[in-house]
Amino acid sequence: MTELDSEPGVTVVIPCRDEAEALPGVLSAIPIGYRVIVVDNGSTDGTAAVARAAGATVVTESKPGYG
């Protein structure tokens, strides 16, 4: 069992590429108790750090377009 499948409930998956500026607003709109996974698809603007700081789990997808 991994961190991604350890608890039942709602999981929101957000594919992102260079969305550091928009991500805080999106993440703040997600209801408390939902699990958030941000799939970073090659961002160069700190998207992954912003997502982690907001409590999201971040996974990386290196293949462009497969976030």
N, CA, C and O atoms as a GROMACS GRO file, in nm:
protein
  268
    1MET      N    1   0.084  -0.116   0.000
    1MET     CA    2   0.000   0.000   0.000
    1MET      C    3   0.090   0.124   0.000
    1MET      O    4   0.191   0.128   0.070
    2THR      N    5   0.051   0.223  -0.080
    2THR     CA    6   0.130   0.346  -0.088
    2THR      C    7   0.054   0.461  -0.026
    2THR      O    8  -0.063   0.448   0.012
    3GLU      N    9   0.120   0.573  -0.015
    3GLU     CA   10   0.058   0.695   0.039
    3GLU      C   11  -0.065   0.734  -0.042
    3GLU      O   12  -0.160   0.790   0.012
    4LEU      N   13  -0.063   0.704  -0.172
    4LEU     CA   14  -0.172   0.746  -0.260
    4LEU      C   15  -0.298   0.664  -0.242
    4LEU      O   16  -0.406   0.710  -0.280
    5ASP      N   17  -0.288   0.543  -0.186
    5ASP     CA   18  -0.410   0.463  -0.172
    5ASP      C   19  -0.432   0.417  -0.029
    5ASP      O   20  -0.494   0.313  -0.007
    6SER      N   21  -0.383   0.491   0.068
    6SER     CA   22  -0.390   0.449   0.206
    6SER      C   23  -0.522   0.483   0.276
    6SER      O   24  -0.552   0.423   0.380
    7GLU      N   25  -0.600   0.576   0.224
    7GLU     CA   26  -0.723   0.615   0.290
    7GLU      C   27  -0.838   0.623   0.191
    7GLU      O   28  -0.819   0.666   0.077
    8PRO      N   29  -0.958   0.580   0.234
    8PRO     CA   30  -1.074   0.596   0.145
    8PRO      C   31  -1.118   0.742   0.144
    8PRO      O   32  -1.076   0.820   0.230
    9GLY      N   33  -1.198   0.778   0.050
    9GLY     CA   34  -1.249   0.915   0.045
    9GLY      C   35  -1.237   0.971  -0.095
    9GLY      O   36  -1.222   0.897  -0.193
   10VAL      N   37  -1.244   1.101  -0.105
   10VAL     CA   38  -1.238   1.170  -0.234
   10VAL      C   39  -1.096   1.215  -0.261
   10VAL      O   40  -1.030   1.274  -0.175
   11THR      N   41  -1.049   1.185  -0.380
   11THR     CA   42  -0.918   1.230  -0.425
   11THR      C   43  -0.936   1.317  -0.548
   11THR      O   44  -1.004   1.279  -0.643
   12VAL      N   45  -0.874   1.434  -0.546
   12VAL     CA   46  -0.876   1.524  -0.659
   12VAL      C   47  -0.739   1.521  -0.724
   12VAL      O   48  -0.638   1.543  -0.657
   13VAL      N   49  -0.735   1.492  -0.854
   13VAL     CA   50  -0.608   1.488  -0.927
   13VAL      C   51  -0.604   1.609  -1.018
   13VAL      O   52  -0.694   1.630  -1.100
   14ILE      N   53  -0.497   1.688  -1.004
   14ILE     CA   54  -0.484   1.811  -1.081
   14ILE      C   55  -0.357   1.804  -1.165
   14ILE      O   56  -0.246   1.814  -1.111
   15PRO      N   57  -0.370   1.788  -1.297
   15PRO     CA   58  -0.252   1.794  -1.382
   15PRO      C   59  -0.208   1.939  -1.398
   15PRO      O   60  -0.292   2.026  -1.423
   16CYS      N   61  -0.079   1.966  -1.384
   16CYS     CA   62  -0.030   2.104  -1.389
   16CYS      C   63   0.100   2.116  -1.466
   16CYS      O   64   0.183   2.025  -1.467
   17ARG      N   65   0.113   2.228  -1.531
   17ARG     CA   66   0.240   2.268  -1.590
   17ARG      C   67   0.248   2.419  -1.581
   17ARG      O   68   0.172   2.491  -1.646
   18ASP      N   69   0.340   2.467  -1.501
   18ASP     CA   70   0.361   2.611  -1.482
   18ASP      C   71   0.232   2.681  -1.436
   18ASP      O   72   0.185   2.776  -1.498
   19GLU      N   73   0.178   2.632  -1.326
   19GLU     CA   74   0.054   2.686  -1.269
   19GLU      C   75   0.074   2.740  -1.127
   19GLU      O   76  -0.022   2.749  -1.051
   20ALA      N   77   0.197   2.777  -1.092
   20ALA     CA   78   0.225   2.823  -0.956
   20ALA      C   79   0.139   2.942  -0.915
   20ALA      O   80   0.098   2.952  -0.799
   21GLU      N   81   0.111   3.031  -1.008
   21GLU     CA   82   0.032   3.150  -0.976
   21GLU      C   83  -0.116   3.115  -0.952
   21GLU      O   84  -0.178   3.171  -0.862
   22ALA      N   85  -0.171   3.026  -1.031
   22ALA     CA   86  -0.313   2.992  -1.022
   22ALA      C   87  -0.343   2.885  -0.917
   22ALA      O   88  -0.454   2.879  -0.865
   23LEU      N   89  -0.246   2.803  -0.885
   23LEU     CA   90  -0.268   2.687  -0.799
   23LEU      C   91  -0.321   2.720  -0.659
   23LEU      O   92  -0.409   2.648  -0.612
   24PRO      N   93  -0.273   2.823  -0.591
   24PRO     CA   94  -0.327   2.850  -0.457
   24PRO      C   95  -0.479   2.872  -0.457
   24PRO      O   96  -0.547   2.825  -0.366
   25GLY      N   97  -0.530   2.942  -0.555
   25GLY     CA   98  -0.675   2.964  -0.563
   25GLY      C   99  -0.752   2.836  -0.588
   25GLY      O  100  -0.858   2.815  -0.530
   26VAL      N  101  -0.698   2.752  -0.673
   26VAL     CA  102  -0.763   2.624  -0.702
   26VAL      C  103  -0.761   2.535  -0.578
   26VAL      O  104  -0.864   2.477  -0.541
   27LEU      N  105  -0.647   2.526  -0.513
   27LEU     CA  106  -0.635   2.439  -0.396
   27LEU      C  107  -0.720   2.488  -0.280
   27LEU      O  108  -0.774   2.407  -0.204
   28SER      N  109  -0.733   2.618  -0.265
   28SER     CA  110  -0.814   2.670  -0.154
   28SER      C  111  -0.964   2.645  -0.175
   28SER      O  112  -1.041   2.651  -0.080
   29ALA      N  113  -1.004   2.617  -0.297
   29ALA     CA  114  -1.146   2.590  -0.327
   29ALA      C  115  -1.184   2.444  -0.306
   29ALA      O  116  -1.302   2.409  -0.311
   30ILE      N  117  -1.086   2.359  -0.282
   30ILE     CA  118  -1.114   2.216  -0.262
   30ILE      C  119  -1.158   2.195  -0.118
   30ILE      O  120  -1.092   2.242  -0.025
   31PRO      N  121  -1.269   2.124  -0.099
   31PRO     CA  122  -1.321   2.104   0.037
   31PRO      C  123  -1.221   2.036   0.131
   31PRO      O  124  -1.142   1.951   0.090
   32ILE      N  125  -1.225   2.074   0.257
   32ILE     CA  126  -1.142   2.014   0.360
   32ILE      C  127  -1.173   1.864   0.366
   32ILE      O  128  -1.289   1.824   0.360
   33GLY      N  129  -1.070   1.785   0.379
   33GLY     CA  130  -1.086   1.641   0.388
   33GLY      C  131  -1.063   1.568   0.257
   33GLY      O  132  -1.044   1.446   0.255
   34TYR      N  133  -1.064   1.642   0.146
   34TYR     CA  134  -1.034   1.580   0.017
   34TYR      C  135  -0.882   1.564   0.005
   34TYR      O  136  -0.807   1.651   0.050
   35ARG      N  137  -0.839   1.456  -0.053
   35ARG     CA  138  -0.697   1.436  -0.080
   35ARG      C  139  -0.667   1.499  -0.216
   35ARG      O  140  -0.745   1.483  -0.310
   36VAL      N  141  -0.556   1.570  -0.227
   36VAL     CA  142  -0.520   1.636  -0.352
   36VAL      C  143  -0.386   1.582  -0.402
   36VAL      O  144  -0.288   1.578  -0.328
   37ILE      N  145  -0.387   1.540  -0.527
   37ILE     CA  146  -0.264   1.496  -0.593
   37ILE      C  147  -0.241   1.590  -0.710
   37ILE      O  148  -0.326   1.602  -0.799
   38VAL      N  149  -0.128   1.656  -0.711
   38VAL     CA  150  -0.091   1.743  -0.822
   38VAL      C  151   0.012   1.666  -0.906
   38VAL      O  152   0.114   1.620  -0.854
   39VAL      N  153  -0.017   1.652  -1.033
   39VAL     CA  154   0.074   1.586  -1.126
   39VAL      C  155   0.148   1.696  -1.201
   39VAL      O  156   0.092   1.764  -1.286
   40ASP      N  157   0.274   1.712  -1.166
   40ASP     CA  158   0.356   1.817  -1.226
   40ASP      C  159   0.418   1.764  -1.355
   40ASP      O  160   0.489   1.664  -1.355
   41ASN      N  161   0.390   1.833  -1.463
   41ASN     CA  162   0.433   1.788  -1.596
   41ASN      C  163   0.541   1.879  -1.654
   41ASN      O  164   0.526   1.935  -1.763
   42GLY      N  165   0.650   1.893  -1.578
   42GLY     CA  166   0.765   1.969  -1.628
   42GLY      C  167   0.763   2.117  -1.597
   42GLY      O  168   0.821   2.196  -1.671
   43SER      N  169   0.697   2.155  -1.492
   43SER     CA  170   0.690   2.298  -1.456
   43SER      C  171   0.827   2.355  -1.425
   43SER      O  172   0.916   2.287  -1.374
   44THR      N  173   0.842   2.483  -1.458
   44THR     CA  174   0.966   2.554  -1.430
   44THR      C  175   0.944   2.674  -1.340
   44THR      O  176   1.036   2.752  -1.317
   45ASP      N  177   0.821   2.690  -1.288
   45ASP     CA  178   0.786   2.808  -1.210
   45ASP      C  179   0.760   2.780  -1.062
   45ASP      O  180   0.707   2.866  -0.993
   46GLY      N  181   0.796   2.664  -1.014
   46GLY     CA  182   0.776   2.633  -0.873
   46GLY      C  183   0.640   2.573  -0.841
   46GLY      O  184   0.601   2.570  -0.724
   47THR      N  185   0.570   2.525  -0.941
   47THR     CA  186   0.438   2.465  -0.919
   47THR      C  187   0.441   2.356  -0.812
   47THR      O  188   0.356   2.355  -0.724
   48ALA      N  189   0.537   2.267  -0.820
   48ALA     CA  190   0.544   2.156  -0.724
   48ALA      C  191   0.563   2.208  -0.581
   48ALA      O  192   0.499   2.156  -0.489
   49ALA      N  193   0.647   2.307  -0.562
   49ALA     CA  194   0.671   2.363  -0.428
   49ALA      C  195   0.545   2.430  -0.374
   49ALA      O  196   0.514   2.416  -0.255
   50VAL      N  197   0.473   2.501  -0.458
   50VAL     CA  198   0.348   2.565  -0.417
   50VAL      C  199   0.246   2.459  -0.375
   50VAL      O  200   0.179   2.474  -0.273
   51ALA      N  201   0.236   2.353  -0.453
   51ALA     CA  202   0.142   2.245  -0.423
   51ALA      C  203   0.177   2.177  -0.290
   51ALA      O  204   0.089   2.153  -0.207
   52ARG      N  205   0.304   2.147  -0.271
   52ARG     CA  206   0.346   2.084  -0.145
   52ARG      C  207   0.320   2.174  -0.025
   52ARG      O  208   0.275   2.128   0.080
   53ALA      N  209   0.348   2.303  -0.041
   53ALA     CA  210   0.326   2.398   0.069
   53ALA      C  211   0.179   2.405   0.108
   53ALA      O  212   0.146   2.436   0.222
   54ALA      N  213   0.090   2.377   0.013
   54ALA     CA  214  -0.054   2.378   0.040
   54ALA      C  215  -0.104   2.243   0.089
   54ALA      O  216  -0.223   2.227   0.117
   55GLY      N  217  -0.013   2.145   0.101
   55GLY     CA  218  -0.052   2.016   0.155
   55GLY      C  219  -0.084   1.909   0.053
   55GLY      O  220  -0.125   1.799   0.090
   56ALA      N  221  -0.067   1.939  -0.074
   56ALA     CA  222  -0.095   1.840  -0.179
   56ALA      C  223   0.021   1.741  -0.191
   56ALA      O  224   0.136   1.773  -0.163
   57THR      N  225  -0.013   1.622  -0.234
   57THR     CA  226   0.088   1.524  -0.273
   57THR      C  227   0.126   1.556  -0.416
   57THR      O  228   0.039   1.579  -0.500
   58VAL      N  229   0.255   1.559  -0.446
   58VAL     CA  230   0.301   1.591  -0.580
   58VAL      C  231   0.369   1.469  -0.641
   58VAL      O  232   0.456   1.407  -0.581
   59VAL      N  233   0.326   1.436  -0.762
   59VAL     CA  234   0.394   1.333  -0.840
   59VAL      C  235   0.441   1.400  -0.969
   59VAL      O  236   0.382   1.498  -1.014
   60THR      N  237   0.545   1.345  -1.026
   60THR     CA  238   0.602   1.404  -1.148
   60THR      C  239   0.578   1.313  -1.266
   60THR      O  240   0.596   1.192  -1.259
   61GLU      N  241   0.536   1.374  -1.374
   61GLU     CA  242   0.524   1.304  -1.503
   61GLU      C  243   0.613   1.377  -1.601
   61GLU      O  244   0.589   1.493  -1.635
   62SER      N  245   0.717   1.308  -1.646
   62SER     CA  246   0.815   1.374  -1.732
   62SER      C  247   0.775   1.376  -1.880
   62SER      O  248   0.829   1.454  -1.957
   63LYS      N  249   0.682   1.292  -1.918
   63LYS     CA  250   0.639   1.286  -2.058
   63LYS      C  251   0.537   1.397  -2.084
   63LYS      O  252   0.428   1.394  -2.027
   64PRO      N  253   0.571   1.495  -2.167
   64PRO     CA  254   0.482   1.608  -2.193
   64PRO      C  255   0.342   1.563  -2.238
   64PRO      O  256   0.327   1.473  -2.321
   65GLY      N  257   0.242   1.629  -2.182
   65GLY     CA  258   0.104   1.600  -2.222
   65GLY      C  259   0.040   1.485  -2.149
   65GLY      O  260  -0.075   1.452  -2.178
   66TYR      N  261   0.108   1.422  -2.055
   66TYR     CA  262   0.053   1.307  -1.984
   66TYR      C  263   0.032   1.336  -1.836
   66TYR      O  264   0.042   1.246  -1.753
   67GLY      N  265   0.004   1.464  -1.801
   67GLY     CA  266  -0.018   1.501  -1.663
   67GLY      C  267  -0.137   1.431  -1.607
   67GLY      O  268  -0.171   1.452  -1.490
   0.00000   0.00000   0.00000
